[in-house]
């Protein structure tokens, strides 16, 4: 399992992101092998401090090959170009694999 996490600092237009960008991404990524997507919006910390990131999206792919095929797909250029419609700057991306997961509900 490969997880690509994209992080956006404050200033993102969350409504555009959720209603336009994510559906556009899913349209072509799911047929290529995207298995799961998760978008998190962050709250201030326990001390009231503003979060470093406003939104993080995790995209789950079964293998590195499928992830690489997806990010090298011609539609990725459309996705990259669309970022300017909801965010100023470059989002940060982290690529990794789950190494621990536990569900505490039966």
Contact map, one row per residue, 1 for C-alpha under 8 A:
1110000000000000000000000000000000000000000000000000000000011111000000000000000000000000000000001100000000
1111000000000000000000000000000000000000000000000000000000011111001000000000000000000000000000111100000000
1111100000000000000000000000000000000000000000000000000001111000000000000000000000000000000000111100000000
0111110000000000000000000000000000000000000000000000000001110000000000000000000000000000000011110000000000
0011111000000000000000000000000000000000000000000000000111100000000000000000000000000000000011100000000000
0001111100000000000000000000000000000000000000000000000111000000000000000000000000000000001111000000000000
0000111110000000000000000000000000000000000000000000111110000000000000000000000000000000001110000000000000
0000011111010000000000000000000000000000000000000000111100000000000000000000000000000010001100000000000000
0000001111110000000000000000000000000000000000000001111000000000000000000000000000000000001000000000000000
0000000111110000000000000000000000000000000000000001111000000000000000000000000000000000000000000000000000
0000000011111000000000000000000000000000000000000000010000000000000000000000000000000011000000000000000000
0000000111111100100000000000000000000000000000000000011000000000000000000000000000000111000000000000000000
0000000000111111100000000000000000000000000000000000000000000000000000000000000000000110000000000000000000
0000000000011111110000000000000000000000000000000000001000000000000000000000000000000100000000000000000000
0000000000001111111000000000000000000000000000000000000000000000000000000000000000000000000000000000000000
0000000000001111111110000000000000000000000000000000000000000000000000000000000000001100000000000000000000
0000000000011111111111000000000000000000000000000000000000000000000000000000000000000100000000000000000000
0000000000000111111111100000000000000000000000000000000000000000000000000000000000000000000000000000000000
0000000000000011111111100000000000000000000000000000000000000000000000000000000000000000000000000000000000
0000000000000001111111110000000000000000000000000000000000000000000000000000000000000000000000000000000000
0000000000000001111111111000000000000000000000000000000000000000000000000000001001000000000000000000000000
0000000000000000111111111100000000000000000000000000000000000000000000000000000000000000000000000000000000
0000000000000000011111111110000000000000000000000000000000000000000000000000000000000000000000000000000000
0000000000000000000111111111000000000000000000000000000000000000000000000000001000000000000000000000000000
0000000000000000000011111111100000000000000000000000000000000000000000000000001000000000000000000000000000
0000000000000000000001111111110001000000000000000000000000000000000000000000000000000000000000000000000000
0000000000000000000000111111111000000000000000000000000000000000000000000000000000000000000000000000000000
0000000000000000000000011111111100000000000000000000000000000000000000000010000000000000000000000000000000
0000000000000000000000001111111111000000000000000000000000000000000001000000000000000000000000000000000000
0000000000000000000000000111111111100000000000000000000000000000000000000000000000000000000000000000000000
0000000000000000000000000011111111000000000000000000000000000000000000000000000000000000000000000000000000
0000000000000000000000000001111111000000000000000000000000000000010011000000000000000000000000000000000000
0000000000000000000000000000111111100000000000000000000000001100011001000000000000000000000000000000000000
0000000000000000000000000100111111111000000000000000000000111100001000000000000000000000000000000000000000
0000000000000000000000000000010011111000000000000000000000111100000000000000000000000000000000000000000000
0000000000000000000000000000000001111100000000000000000000111000000000000000000000000000000000000000000000
0000000000000000000000000000000001111110000000000000000011110000000000000000000000000000000000000000000000
0000000000000000000000000000000000011111000000000000000011100000000000000000000000000000000000000000000000
0000000000000000000000000000000000001111100000000000001111000000000000000000000000000000000000000000000000
0000000000000000000000000000000000000111110000000000001110000000000000000000000000000000000000000000000000
0000000000000000000000000000000000000011111000000000011100000000000000000000000000000000000000000000000000
0000000000000000000000000000000000000001111100000010111000000000000000000000000000000000000000000000000000
0000000000000000000000000000000000000000111110000110010000000000000000000000000000000000000000000000000000
0000000000000000000000000000000000000000011111111110000000000000000000000000000000000000000000000000000000
0000000000000000000000000000000000000000001111111110000000000000000000000000000000000000000000000000000000
0000000000000000000000000000000000000000000111111000000000000000000000000000000000000000000000000000000000
0000000000000000000000000000000000000000000111111000000000000000000000000000000000000000000000000000000000
0000000000000000000000000000000000000000000111111100000000000000000000000000000000000000000000000000000000
0000000000000000000000000000000000000000000111111110000000000000000000000000000000000000000000000000000000
0000000000000000000000000000000000000000001110011111000000000000000000000000000000000000000000000000000000
0000000000000000000000000000000000000000011110001111110000000000000000000000000000000000000000000000000000
0000000011000000000000000000000000000000000000000111110000000000000000000000000000000000000000000000000000
0000001111000000000000000000000000000000010000000011111100000000000000000000000000000000000000000000000000
0000001111110000000000000000000000000000111000000011111100000000000000000000000000000000000000000000000000
0000001111010100000000000000000000000011110000000000111110000000000000000000000000000000000000000000000000
0000111100000000000000000000000000000011100000000000111111000000000000000000000000000000000000000000000000
0000111000000000000000000000000000001111000000000000001111100000000000000000000000000000000000000000000000
0011110000000000000000000000000000001110000000000000000111110000000000000000000000000000000000000000000000
0011100000000000000000000000000001111100000000000000000011111000000000000000000000000000000000000000000000
1111000000000000000000000000000001111000000000000000000001111100000000000000000000000000000000000000000000
1110000000000000000000000000000011110000000000000000000000111111011000000000000000000000000000000000000000
1100000000000000000000000000000011100000000000000000000000011111011000000000000000000000000000000000000000
1100000000000000000000000000000000000000000000000000000000001111111000000000000000000000000000000000000000
1100000000000000000000000000000000000000000000000000000000001111111100000000000000000000000000000000000000
0000000000000000000000000000000000000000000000000000000000000011111110000000000000000000000000000000000000
0000000000000000000000000000000110000000000000000000000000001111111111000000000000000000000000000000000000
0100000000000000000000000000000011000000000000000000000000001111111111100000000000000000000000000000000000
0000000000000000000000000000000000000000000000000000000000000001111111110000000000000000000000000000000000
0000000000000000000000000000000100000000000000000000000000000000111111111000000000000000000000000000000000
0000000000000000000000000000100110000000000000000000000000000000011111111001000000000000000000000000000000
0000000000000000000000000000000000000000000000000000000000000000001111111001000000000000000000000000000000
0000000000000000000000000000000000000000000000000000000000000000000111111101000000000000000000000000000000
0000000000000000000000000000000000000000000000000000000000000000000011111111000000000000000000000000000000
0000000000000000000000000000000000000000000000000000000000000000000000011111110000000000000000000000000000
0000000000000000000000000001000000000000000000000000000000000000000000001111111000000000000000000000000000
0000000000000000000000000000000000000000000000000000000000000000000001111111111100000000000000000000000000
0000000000000000000000000000000000000000000000000000000000000000000000000111111110000000000000000000000000
0000000000000000000000000000000000000000000000000000000000000000000000000111111111000000000000000000000000
0000000000000000000010011000000000000000000000000000000000000000000000000011111111100000000000000000000000
0000000000000000000000000000000000000000000000000000000000000000000000000001111111100000000000000000000000
0000000000000000000000000000000000000000000000000000000000000000000000000000111111110000000000000000000000
0000000000000000000010000000000000000000000000000000000000000000000000000000011111111100000000000000000000
0000000000000000000000000000000000000000000000000000000000000000000000000000001111111111000000000000000000
0000000000000000000000000000000000000000000000000000000000000000000000000000000011111111100000000000000000
0000000000000001000000000000000000000000000000000000000000000000000000000000000001111110000000000000000000
0000000000011101100000000000000000000000000000000000000000000000000000000000000001111111000000000000000000
0000000100111000000000000000000000000000000000000000000000000000000000000000000000111111110000000000000000
0000000000110000000000000000000000000000000000000000000000000000000000000000000000110111110000000000000000
0000000000000000000000000000000000000000000000000000000000000000000000000000000000010011111000000000000000
0000000000000000000000000000000000000000000000000000000000000000000000000000000000000011111100000000000000
0000011110000000000000000000000000000000000000000000000000000000000000000000000000000000111110000000000000
0000011100000000000000000000000000000000000000000000000000000000000000000000000000000000011111000000000000
0001111000000000000000000000000000000000000000000000000000000000000000000000000000000000001111100000000000
0001110000000000000000000000000000000000000000000000000000000000000000000000000000000000000111110000000000
0111100000000000000000000000000000000000000000000000000000000000000000000000000000000000000011111000000000
0111000000000000000000000000000000000000000000000000000000000000000000000000000000000000000001111100000000
1110000000000000000000000000000000000000000000000000000000000000000000000000000000000000000000111110000000
1110000000000000000000000000000000000000000000000000000000000000000000000000000000000000000000011111100000
0000000000000000000000000000000000000000000000000000000000000000000000000000000000000000000000001111100000
0000000000000000000000000000000000000000000000000000000000000000000000000000000000000000000000000111110000
0000000000000000000000000000000000000000000000000000000000000000000000000000000000000000000000000111111000
0000000000000000000000000000000000000000000000000000000000000000000000000000000000000000000000000001111100
0000000000000000000000000000000000000000000000000000000000000000000000000000000000000000000000000000111111
0000000000000000000000000000000000000000000000000000000000000000000000000000000000000000000000000000011111
0000000000000000000000000000000000000000000000000000000000000000000000000000000000000000000000000000001111
0000000000000000000000000000000000000000000000000000000000000000000000000000000000000000000000000000001111
